[in-house]
Amino acid sequence: MSRVEVIGSATLYLGDCRDHLDVIRGGATVVSDPPYGMAFRSNHRIDKYAEIANDDSEEMLLWACSLQPSHSMYLFCRWDNLAAVPKPKSCLTWVKENHSMGDLEHELGRQTEIALFYPGPEHDWPSKRPADVIRCPRTGNENHPTEKPVALMSTIIGWTRGMVVDPFMGSGSTGVACARANRAFVGIEIDETHFDTACRRIDDSLRQGQLFGAAA
């Protein structure tokens, strides 16, 4: 099944991102949280999440690393993916302010997650050079099993220029950040449930912005 939804300056595609290379290459910036081999499935909630599509290997992360946007690319992953990916220019560290699950007996409690930073040929900093650490509380994962906070994505979006593309849109946090910043956005998501959630969240964000604008 394939669908295209246009919501304000956001264009959202339901389908496999590998089938939409034309629109991905039209973006200046890629900001995304691709599957990177966690084989994630929550066993710690009353309402269990289903498995994340294509999360059984690093294949999709490596595919994402092959994209070459003109301005910049930020790809979330895990520290142990670093051995497999092309060497990034820098790594952004997101400090979540609480512990993630993992090996409770033989592993340090993880309070961070990283994003690979690859500058493109037209990269510059829109304002001052940012630091490589963002402190932002994680979400309750109510919309997606690995949901990223909108505040986190908004900070990253502020370091970029041009149309933003998220090939692994999930529940749409990157799209919501773009809607709040009045930035053009293209999102692609293979899971229909998450796609519908992203459509709703981005539409809600635009409606709220219009409401506040009208009241000003």
Order of alpha helices (4+ residues) and beta strands (2+ residues): beta-beta-alpha-beta-alpha-beta-beta-beta-beta-alpha-beta-alpha-beta-alpha
